[in-house]
């Protein structure tokens, strides 16, 4: 384990303190769990998985204009 000093707003500290008492765990565990959840939710793999779940069944732009605009944008970005 590594000790880390961080600054958090008073309201966040008080909420974490209440949660730790309610759950009967050290306050540092609350911060670790929150950071782990944030990192998991914002990882590139998780974002890709979520986008694939929403758009994975799409076969391509349904609108011919969107298809042409997409191709033109791709050509310009190369």
C-alpha positions in Angstrom: 0.0 0.0 0.0 1.1 3.5 -0.7 0.1 6.5 1.4 -1.2 9.5 -0.6 -2.2 12.9 0.5 -5.1 14.4 -1.3 -7.3 17.5 -0.9 -11.1 17.0 -1.1 -13.9 19.4 -0.6 -15.3 19.4 3.0 -18.6 18.1 1.8 -17.0 15.1 0.1 -14.9 14.4 3.2 -17.9 14.5 5.5 -19.9 12.2 3.1 -17.0 9.7 3.0 -16.7 9.9 6.7 -20.4 9.1 7.2 -20.3 6.3 4.6 -17.2 4.7 6.3 -18.9 4.8 9.7 -22.1 3.4 8.3 -20.2 0.6 6.5 -17.8 0.1 9.4 -14.7 0.3 7.1 -11.7 2.7 7.2 -12.4 5.9 5.3 -9.4 5.2 3.1 -11.3 2.1 1.8 -14.1 4.4 0.6 -11.7 6.5 -1.3 -10.0 3.5 -2.9 -13.3 1.9 -3.9 -14.5 5.2 -5.4 -11.2 5.6 -7.4 -11.3 2.0 -8.6 -14.9 2.5 -9.8 -14.0 5.7 -11.6 -11.0 4.2 -13.3 -13.0 1.1 -14.4 -15.8 3.3 -15.7 -13.4 5.6 -17.7 -11.0 3.0 -19.0 -10.8 3.0 -22.8 -11.8 -0.7 -22.9 -15.0 0.0 -20.9 -15.9 3.0 -23.0 -15.4 1.0 -26.1 -17.5 -1.9 -24.7 -20.3 0.5 -23.8 -20.2 2.1 -27.3 -20.2 -1.3 -28.9 -23.2 -2.3 -26.9 -25.1 0.8 -28.2 -23.8 0.9 -31.8 -22.5 -2.6 -32.3 -25.5 -3.7 -34.4 -25.2 -0.7 -36.7 -24.1 -1.7 -40.2 -23.3 1.8 -41.3 -24.9 5.2 -41.7 -28.5 4.8 -42.8 -28.4 8.2 -44.4 -26.5 8.4 -47.8 -25.5 12.0 -46.9 -23.9 10.8 -43.6 -22.0 8.0 -45.5 -20.6 10.5 -48.0 -19.8 13.1 -45.3 -18.0 10.4 -43.3 -15.9 9.3 -46.2 -15.0 12.9 -47.1 -14.0 13.6 -43.5 -11.9 10.5 -43.4 -10.1 11.5 -46.6 -9.3 15.0 -45.3 -8.0 13.6 -42.0 -5.4 11.4 -43.7 
